[in-house]
Amino acid sequence: MRQDLRHVLVTGGAGFIGSNFVRYLLERGVPRVTVYDKLTYAGNRANLADIEDHPGFRFIHADICDRADVATAMRGCDAVVNFAAETHVDRSLLDADDFLRTNVVGTHVLLEAAREHGVRHFVHVSTDEVYGDVPVGESREEDPLRPRSPYSASKAGGEMMVLAAVATHGVPATITRGSNTYGPYQYPEKFIPLMITNALEGRPLPIYGDGLQVRDWIHVLDHCSGIETVLLKGKPGEAYNIGGGNPRQNLDVAREILDLLGQPHDLIQHVEDRLGHDRRYALATGKLRALGWRPQVPFEQGLRDTVEWYRERRDWWEPLRDAAFAEYYGRNYGSRAVIKAPDNR
């Protein structure tokens, strides 16, 4: 880790990737890491329980849209890594307002504070979904952005604020675009933890449409190392793809999870597809690999480890499947018609 990185502010650091990144930084020897998180439904202090007593750890409960709180938190920081975001496509289809506020306005507030306080490194964590559907080939950083959901549109908007801050004010900011990430501490609304936790409870596994949508999966630790590489070596104003090189159809991933848990495939329940569902994502990662990064976790091993983590950590995820989760689950899946399974199984 670079010697000038003595104090890193991680916004959204109580979320899935953010909490793993905080742990990663502390293990890599960063002296001070401050987590700044609003603690919405997906932000969870329990994600940080094992590092709460670390002498270099500090937590601030606040909203990135609050200028005063952001300014206070950013004083004395060498770097900012922004994970703070509303992230779930399904929720953005139900109500997009919070996505625009946090992902665009909140990003602007952070960039303004970074400029005012002379932050030396700013990494904005984005997503491969800004490229939109990719029928063939791989998305490269210079490709146009064609987001197709309120979530991905809001993330693309945040990216535009980053690039504007670099061009107009010289903010030393970079962008990462990560592929679908999995691993410990992921909120159980997302695809892999939803499939695992439903299977552990013997519930149906809802699969949109024919389930043949393709996602490129990356383990959270590989995603963290990619972000670290951009933090240390990235060029301001540039974007970097972080992909695992593990393309899988959703249906195949669900079947593999059921096999790992010894559950029958007939738990899979095909439901009416969601609106504007992107069929395929794929990332070219040569730009980041040129900086020396390589993913290390094979998908099969990472998935096994993740399934085992959720099997052993019911104490973590069962409280999250509460009344609010049930209300969202009902809104999102309850009105969808069950459809016939595809013939190409």
Long-range contacts (C-beta under 8 A, 24 or more apart in sequence): 1-25, 1-28, 1-29, 1-30, 1-228, 1-232, 2-232, 4-78, 4-120, 5-30, 5-78, 5-79, 5-121, 5-231, 5-232, 6-30, 6-31, 6-32, 6-78, 7-31, 7-32, 7-33, 7-34, 7-76, 7-77, 7-78, 7-79, 8-32, 8-33, 8-34, 8-77, 8-78, 8-79, 8-80, 8-81, 9-34, 9-36, 9-73, 9-74, 9-77, 9-79, 9-80, 9-81, 10-34, 10-35, 10-36, 10-80, 10-81, 10-83, 11-36, 11-37, 11-64, 11-80, 11-81, 11-82, 11-83, 11-84, 11-110, 12-36, 12-37, 12-43, 12-64, 12-82, 12-83, 12-84, 12-85, 13-37, 13-48, 13-83, 14-39, 14-43, 14-44, 14-45, 14-47, 14-48, 14-59, 15-42, 15-43, 15-44, 15-47, 15-83, 15-84, 15-87, 15-187, 16-42, 16-47, 16-181, 16-183, 16-185, 16-186, 16-187, 16-190, 16-220, 17-83, 17-125, 17-178, 17-181, 17-220, 17-223, 17-224, 18-83, 18-84, 19-44, 19-47, 19-48, 19-185, 20-183, 20-184, 20-185, 20-220, 20-221, 20-223, 20-224, 21-81, 21-83, 21-224, 21-227, 21-228, 22-48, 22-51, 22-57, 23-48, 23-50, 23-51, 24-221, 24-224, 24-225, 24-228, 25-228, 26-51, 26-54, 26-56, 26-57, 28-228, 30-56, 31-56, 32-56, 32-58, 33-57, 33-58, 34-58, 34-59, 34-60, 34-73, 34-77, 35-59, 35-60, 36-60, 36-62, 36-64, 36-69, 36-70, 36-73, 36-84, 37-61, 37-62, 37-84, 38-62, 38-63, 38-64, 38-84, 40-86, 41-187, 41-324, 41-325, 42-87, 42-88, 42-187, 42-189, 44-185, 44-187, 44-320, 46-316, 47-185, 63-106, 64-102, 64-106, 64-107, 64-109, 64-110, 65-101, 65-102, 65-105, 65-106, 65-109, 66-109, 67-109, 67-112, 67-113, 70-109, 70-110, 70-113, 71-113, 71-116, 71-117, 74-110, 74-113, 74-114, 74-117, 74-119, 75-117, 77-117, 77-119, 78-119, 78-120, 78-121, 79-119, 79-120, 79-121, 79-122, 79-123, 79-231, 80-110, 80-114, 80-119, 80-121, 80-122, 80-123, 81-122, 81-123, 81-125, 81-227, 81-231, 82-107, 82-110, 82-122, 82-123, 82-124, 82-125, 83-125, 84-110, 85-125, 85-155, 85-158, 86-151, 86-154, 87-127, 87-151, 88-151, 88-189, 88-190, 89-129, 89-149, 89-151, 89-152, 89-274, 90-189, 90-274, 90-332, 91-151, 91-189, 91-328, 91-332, 92-149, 92-150, 92-151, 92-154, 93-149, 93-150, 93-274, 93-275, 93-276, 94-331, 94-332, 96-150, 96-151, 96-154, 99-150, 99-151, 99-154, 100-150, 100-154, 100-157, 102-154, 103-151, 103-154, 103-155, 103-157, 103-158, 104-154, 104-157, 104-158, 104-161, 106-158, 107-158, 107-161, 107-162, 108-161, 111-161, 111-162, 111-165, 111-169, 111-171, 111-173, 112-165, 114-165, 114-171, 114-173, 115-165, 115-169, 115-170, 115-171, 119-171, 119-172, 120-172, 121-172, 121-174, 121-231, 122-162, 122-171, 122-172, 122-173, 122-174, 123-173, 123-174, 123-175, 123-176, 123-227, 123-230, 123-231, 123-234, 124-158, 124-159, 124-162, 124-173, 124-174, 124-175, 124-176, 125-176, 125-178, 125-227, 126-155, 126-156, 126-158, 126-159, 126-175, 126-176, 126-177, 126-178, 126-239, 127-152, 127-155, 127-177, 127-178, 128-177, 128-178, 128-179, 128-180, 128-216, 128-241, 128-243, 128-281, 128-283, 129-155, 129-278, 129-281, 130-155, 130-156, 130-159, 130-177, 131-177, 131-281, 132-278, 133-278, 133-279, 133-280, 133-281, 134-278, 134-280, 134-281, 134-282, 135-279, 135-280, 137-282, 138-282, 138-283, 138-284, 139-177, 139-241, 139-281, 139-282, 139-283, 139-284, 140-241, 140-284, 140-287, 141-177, 141-238, 141-239, 141-240, 141-241, 141-284, 141-287, 148-276, 148-278, 149-276, 149-278, 159-239, 163-237, 166-236, 166-237, 167-237, 170-236, 171-236, 172-236, 173-236, 173-237, 174-230, 174-231, 174-234, 174-235, 174-236, 174-237, 174-238, 174-239, 174-240, 175-238, 175-239, 175-240, 176-226, 176-227, 176-230, 176-239, 176-240, 176-241, 176-242, 177-239, 177-240, 177-241, 177-242, 177-283, 178-218, 178-223, 178-226, 178-227, 178-241, 178-242, 178-243, 179-215, 179-216, 179-217, 179-218, 179-241, 179-242, 179-243, 179-244, 179-281, 179-283, 180-215, 180-216, 180-217, 180-218, 180-281, 181-217, 181-218, 181-219, 181-220, 181-223, 182-217, 182-218, 182-219, 182-220, 182-302, 182-303, 182-306, 183-219, 183-220, 183-221, 183-302, 183-305, 183-306, 183-309, 184-220, 184-306, 184-309, 184-313, 185-220, 185-316, 186-220, 187-320, 188-317, 188-320, 188-321, 188-325, 189-325, 189-328, 189-329, 191-215, 191-250, 191-253, 192-217, 192-253, 192-257, 192-303, 192-306, 193-306, 193-310, 193-317, 195-253, 195-254, 195-257, 195-258, 196-257, 196-261, 196-306, 196-307, 196-310, 196-311, 197-310, 197-317, 197-321, 198-267, 199-257, 199-258, 199-261, 199-263, 199-267, 200-261, 200-310, 200-311, 200-314, 202-263, 202-267, 203-267, 204-267, 204-268, 204-269, 205-254, 205-257, 205-258, 205-267, 205-268, 205-269, 206-269, 206-271, 206-333, 206-336, 207-250, 207-251, 207-254, 207-268, 207-269, 207-270, 207-271, 208-250, 208-270, 208-271, 208-272, 208-273, 208-274, 208-277, 209-270, 209-272, 209-273, 209-277, 209-339, 210-251, 210-270, 210-342, 210-344, 211-249, 211-250, 211-251, 211-254, 211-268, 211-270, 211-342, 212-249, 212-250, 212-251, 212-342, 212-344, 213-249, 213-250, 213-277, 213-278, 213-279, 213-280, 214-247, 214-248, 214-249, 214-250, 214-279, 214-280, 214-281, 214-282, 215-247, 215-248, 215-250, 215-253, 215-281, 216-243, 216-244, 216-245, 216-246, 216-247, 216-248, 216-281, 216-282, 216-283, 217-244, 217-246, 217-247, 217-248, 217-253, 217-299, 217-302, 218-242, 218-243, 218-244, 218-246, 218-295, 219-244, 219-295, 219-297, 219-299, 219-302, 221-296, 221-297, 222-295, 222-296, 222-297, 225-293, 225-296, 226-288, 226-293, 226-295, 229-288, 229-291, 229-292, 229-293, 230-288, 230-291, 233-291, 233-292, 234-291, 238-287, 240-287, 240-288, 240-291, 241-283, 241-284, 241-285, 241-287, 241-288, 242-283, 242-285, 242-288, 242-293, 243-282, 243-283, 243-284, 243-285, 244-295, 244-297, 244-299, 245-285, 245-295, 246-299, 247-282, 248-299, 251-345, 253-303, 256-303, 257-303, 257-307, 260-303, 260-304, 260-307, 261-307, 261-311, 268-341, 269-338, 270-338, 270-339, 270-340, 270-341, 270-342, 271-333, 271-336, 271-337, 271-338, 271-339, 272-336, 272-337, 272-339
